[in-house]
Amino acid sequence: MTRLQQSKKIAINLLAQFGAGRIAKTSVSAALGMVALTALAATGAWADSLFDEAVRAEMLKRADGRLAHIESEYNDIFIYKRGSILALSTRYRTGTYLESVVNLKDPDEMVLDYSQTIPVSLLYPQTVQRVLMVGLGAGVVSTYLGRAVPDLQIDVVEIDPGVIAAARKYFGVHETDRVHIVDSDGRVYLNRHKKLYDLIVLDAYRELGVPFHLLTREFYTLVKEHLTPGGAVAVNILGNTKLYASTIVTLRAVFPTVDVYPVPETQGQTQVVAVATPGSAPGAETLTERAVALQGEHPFRYPLPGLVTKRAINPSVASGELLTDDFAPVGLYEASPLRARQR
């Protein structure tokens, strides 16, 4: 069993031990910041610490079990620890949903598969300098990207002050001159700011899923208006539901090209990372060339060329309805399994 498989097993056991439920798409985001106790090199791409190592060291000393329960305005947040694995989860009714997981002994390990896949979206814009992430979680993805590519400017928008506080207190997430945390609703932020981004990552969750106002044609249109020429948007989606099909349909109503990257199934649940572009997406050869070049320039733990091979080009969906501000039955669609076969 590999170290990553061991970490995943521990994370799954956390849920089994502390509450019945499922592993969900990271919230906030998600999402982001792998913990680090190991000393950082004085030079190189990983030299700039994007988290407080002292906080991570202190968490590693804590006994296993529940470390905190935070009742915020938006979520019921729990922090669990088992060995070197620290998890942020939320609870809704009787379900526990694992949102973000870090390995306190390895700052560059991303335990959840979907978070390993999101960096493939860096290959769609010709160049990436500015990234917006909607959803923070424990800072897993933003920290990983910031450590791998030191010249990235990353804005992370998180609506829940409780999540931000937990990320700082237990996971050591903090702001730097390159990574900024904004306390705001993602849609409100886009409405109030004119800044353009090369890549926008949508990974915001509340309770059982994505808030409906972040899934509609009007919202995706707003996102499109904040992309630089040639920019792209990455969306974390729960698979095998009618909401997945409707999300793809809605994305295609705004973006002519939507590629999907299936994520390995965890506890019977599938996820998909969709990457949408306002124009034609790069072809397989171009994506592979960019992946090899970027991997050669930066030390991505999960090799980009391997991620490209998972790509499905404009996949067909069996069913799905356009989601708008006037019609977005997200809760119903998320609970409805997608029965027809997809390609």
C-alpha positions in Angstrom: 0.0 0.0 0.0 1.4 3.4 -1.0 1.7 6.3 1.4 -1.1 8.1 -0.4 -3.4 5.0 -0.2 -2.6 4.8 3.5 -3.6 8.5 4.0 -6.8 8.0 2.1 -7.6 4.9 4.3 -7.0 6.9 7.4 -9.2 9.7 6.1 -12.1 7.3 5.4 -11.7 5.7 8.8 -12.0 9.1 10.3 -15.5 9.3 9.0 -16.3 5.8 10.0 -15.1 6.5 13.5 -16.6 10.0 14.1 -19.8 9.9 12.1 -21.6 8.1 9.3 -21.5 9.9 6.0 -19.6 10.3 2.8 -16.5 12.0 1.5 -17.6 15.1 -0.4 -16.1 17.5 -2.7 -14.1 20.0 -0.8 -16.0 22.9 0.3 -14.7 26.1 0.2 -13.5 25.4 -2.1 -12.3 24.0 -2.6 -9.8 24.4 -1.4 -6.6 24.2 0.2 -3.2 24.1 2.0 -1.2 21.1 2.9 0.5 21.2 6.1 4.2 21.1 6.6 6.5 20.0 9.3 9.5 19.2 7.1 11.9 22.0 6.6 11.5 24.0 3.4 14.4 24.4 1.1 16.1 27.8 1.2 15.8 28.1 -2.5 13.5 26.7 -5.3 9.9 26.7 -6.1 8.8 25.3 -2.7 10.8 27.7 -0.6 8.1 30.2 0.1 6.0 28.9 3.0 2.3 29.6 2.5 1.3 28.3 6.0 2.4 28.6 9.6 4.6 25.6 10.3 4.4 26.2 14.0 0.6 25.6 13.9 1.0 22.4 12.0 3.7 21.2 14.4 1.4 21.9 17.3 -1.5 20.0 15.7 0.7 17.0 15.1 1.3 16.9 18.9 -2.4 16.8 19.7 -4.1 13.6 20.6 -6.3 11.9 18.0 -10.0 12.5 17.8 -12.2 15.6 17.5 -10.2 18.7 18.0 -13.0 21.3 17.5 -16.7 21.8 16.7 -17.5 25.2 15.3 -21.1 26.4 14.7 -20.8 29.1 12.1 -23.4 31.1 10.3 -23.2 28.8 7.3 -21.9 25.4 8.5 -21.5 22.9 11.3 -17.7 22.5 11.2 -15.7 19.7 12.8 -11.9 19.3 12.9 -10.7 15.7 13.3 -7.2 14.2 13.7 -5.8 10.7 13.3 -2.1 10.3 13.2 -0.7 12.9 10.8 -4.0 13.3 9.0 -6.0 16.4 9.9 -9.5 16.8 8.4 -12.1 19.6 8.1 -15.6 18.2 7.8 -19.1 19.5 7.9 -22.3 17.9 9.2 -25.8 18.1 7.9 -28.5 16.2 9.7 -27.0 12.7 10.2 -24.4 12.9 7.5 -20.7 13.8 7.8 -19.0 15.2 4.8 -15.2 15.3 4.5 -14.3 18.6 2.9 -10.5 19.1 3.2 -7.7 16.8 4.3 -4.0 17.5 5.0 -1.1 15.4 5.9 0.7 17.2 8.7 4.0 15.4 7.8 3.8 16.1 4.1 2.8 19.6 2.9 2.6 18.6 -0.8 0.4 15.5 -0.5 -3.3 16.0 -1.5 -5.2 13.2 0.0 -8.5 13.6 -1.9 -8.4 12.7 -5.6 -10.4 15.6 -6.9 -7.9 18.1 -5.5 -5.1 16.2 -7.3 -6.9 16.7 -10.6 -7.7 20.4 -10.4 -4.2 21.6 -11.4 -4.8 20.2 -14.9 -6.8 23.4 -15.5 -3.6 25.4 -15.4 -2.8 24.0 -18.9 -5.8 25.6 -20.6 -4.8 29.3 -20.6 -1.6 29.9 -22.6 -0.1 31.7 -19.6 -1.4 31.8 -16.0 -0.5 34.6 -13.6 -3.8 35.4 -11.8 -6.0 32.7 -10.2 -9.3 33.1 -8.4 -10.6 30.4 -6.2 -14.2 30.4 -4.8 -14.1 28.2 -1.7 -11.2 27.9 0.8 -11.7 24.8 3.0 -8.4 24.0 4.7 -6.5 25.7 1.9 -5.3 22.5 0.2 -5.5 23.4 -3.4 -4.4 27.1 -3.1 -1.4 26.2 -1.0 -0.4 23.4 -3.4 -0.7 25.7 -6.4 1.1 28.5 -4.7 4.0 26.3 -3.6 4.3 24.7 -7.0 4.2 27.9 -9.0 5.8 30.7 -7.0 4.8 33.5 -9.4 1.1 32.9 -9.2 -1.1 35.5 -7.7 -4.1 33.8 -6.0 -7.2 35.3 -4.6 -9.4 32.9 -2.5 -13.0 34.0 -1.7 -14.7 32.3 1.2 -18.2 33.2 2.5 -17.9 31.5 5.9 -15.9 33.3 8.5 -15.9 30.1 10.6 -14.1 28.2 7.8 -11.6 31.0 7.5 -11.0 31.0 11.2 -10.6 27.2 11.3 -8.2 27.2 8.3 -6.0 29.7 10.2 -6.2 28.2 13.7 -5.9 24.5 12.9 -4.3 24.3 9.5 -2.0 27.3 9.7 -3.3 29.0 6.5 -2.3 32.6 6.3 -2.1 35.3 3.7 1.0 36.4 1.9 1.8 38.9 -0.8 0.9 36.2 -3.3 -2.2 34.5 -1.7 -5.1 36.7 -0.5 -8.1 35.5 1.4 -11.3 37.4 0.9 -14.3 37.1 3.2 -17.2 37.3 0.7 -19.7 35.4 -1.3 -18.2 34.4 -4.6 -20.9 35.9 -6.7 -21.0 39.1 -4.7 -17.2 39.4 -5.1 -17.4 39.1 -8.9 -20.2 41.6 -9.0 -18.2 44.2 -7.0 -14.8 43.7 -8.6 -13.6 44.2 -12.2 -10.3 42.2 -11.9 -9.7 39.6 -14.6 -8.2 36.2 -14.0 -6.5 33.7 -16.2 -8.1 30.8 -14.3 -11.1 30.7 -12.0 -11.6 27.6 -9.8 -15.1 27.0 -8.4 -15.1 24.7 -5.4 -17.6 26.2 -3.0 -19.9 24.0 -0.9 -22.4 24.4 1.8 -24.0 21.5 3.7 -24.9 19.0 1.0 -23.7 20.8 -2.1 -23.0 23.9 -4.1 -25.3 26.9 -3.4 -27.7 27.2 -6.3 -26.7 30.8 -7.1 -23.2 29.5 -8.0 -24.6 27.0 -10.6 -26.8 29.1 -12.9 -26.3 30.4 -16.4 -26.3 33.9 -15.1 -23.5 33.1 -12.6 -21.4 31.3 -15.3 -21.8 34.4 -17.5 -20.5 36.5 -14.7 -17.5 34.2 -14.4 -16.9 34.4 -18.1 -16.8 38.2 -18.0 -14.0 38.0 -15.4 -11.7 35.8 -17.5 -8.8 37.2 -19.5 -8.6 36.4 -23.2 -7.9 32.7 -23.4 -8.8 32.1 -19.7 -10.5 29.1 -18.3 -12.8 28.0 -15.5 -12.5 24.8 -13.5 -15.5 23.4 -11.7 -15.7 20.6 -9.1 -18.9 18.6 -9.7 -20.4 15.6 -7.9 -20.9 12.9 -10.6 -23.7 10.4 -11.2 -26.5 12.8 -10.4 -29.0 14.8 -12.4 -27.2 17.9 -11.0 -24.1 16.8 -12.8 -25.9 16.6 -16.1 -27.6 19.9 -15.6 -24.3 21.5 -14.6 -22.7 20.4 -17.8 -25.7 21.6 -19.8 -25.6 25.0 -18.1 -21.8 25.3 -18.6 -22.2 24.6 -22.3 -24.9 27.3 -22.5 -22.1 29.8 -21.6 -18.9 28.1 -22.7 -18.6 26.5 -26.1 -16.0 24.0 -24.9 -16.3 21.8 -21.7 -13.8 19.0 -21.0 -14.2 16.7 -18.0 -11.8 14.8 -15.9 -13.4 11.9 -14.0 -12.1 11.4 -10.5 -11.7 7.9 -9.0 -14.7 6.8 -7.0 -14.6 7.1 -3.2 -17.1 5.3 -1.0 -19.5 4.9 -3.9 -19.3 8.6 -4.8 -17.9 9.9 -8.1 -16.6 13.4 -8.8 -15.7 15.2 -12.0 -13.5 18.2 -12.6 -14.9 20.1 -15.6 -12.7 22.7 -17.4 -14.6 25.2 -19.6 -13.3 27.8 -22.0 -14.9 30.8 -23.8 -13.2 29.8 -27.1 -11.8 26.6 -28.5 -9.9 24.5 -25.9 -6.3 23.4 -26.6 -6.1 20.0 -28.3 -4.6 16.9 -26.8 -1.2 17.5 -28.3 -1.0 21.1 -27.1 -2.2 20.2 -23.6 0.4 17.4 -23.4 3.2 19.8 -24.6 2.2 22.4 -22.0 2.0 19.7 -19.3 5.5 18.5 -20.1 6.9 22.0 -20.2 5.2 23.1 -16.9 6.1 19.9 -15.1 9.7 20.5 -16.2 9.6 24.0 -14.8 7.8 23.4 -11.6 7.8 20.4 -9.1 4.2 19.2 -9.2 3.7 16.3 -6.9 1.0 14.8 -9.2 2.5 14.9 -12.7 0.5 17.1 -15.1 1.1 14.8 -18.2 -0.6 12.0 -16.4 -3.6 14.1 -15.6 -4.1 15.1 -19.3 -4.7 11.4 -20.2 -7.9 11.4 -18.1 -9.5 14.0 -20.3 -12.9 13.4 -21.9 -13.7 15.9 -24.7 -17.2 17.5 -24.6 -18.8 14.3 -23.2 -22.4 13.6 -23.9 -24.8 13.6 -20.9 -28.0 11.5 -20.8 -30.2 14.2 -19.3 -30.1 17.6 -17.8 -31.9 20.9 -17.7 -30.6 24.5 -18.0 -30.2 26.0 -14.5 -31.1 29.7 -14.3 -31.6 32.2 -11.5 -35.4 31.5 -11.9 -35.0 27.7 -12.1 -32.4 25.9 -10.1 -33.8 22.9 -8.1 -30.3 22.0 -7.0 -31.2 20.0 -3.9 -33.6 17.8 -5.8 -31.2 17.2 -8.7 -28.3 16.4 -6.4 -30.4 13.6 -4.8 -31.5 12.2 -8.1 -29.2 9.5 -9.5 -28.3 9.7 -13.2 -29.7 6.4 -14.5 -28.9 6.7 -18.2 -25.4 5.8 -19.3 -22.9 8.5 -19.9 -19.9 8.5 -22.2 
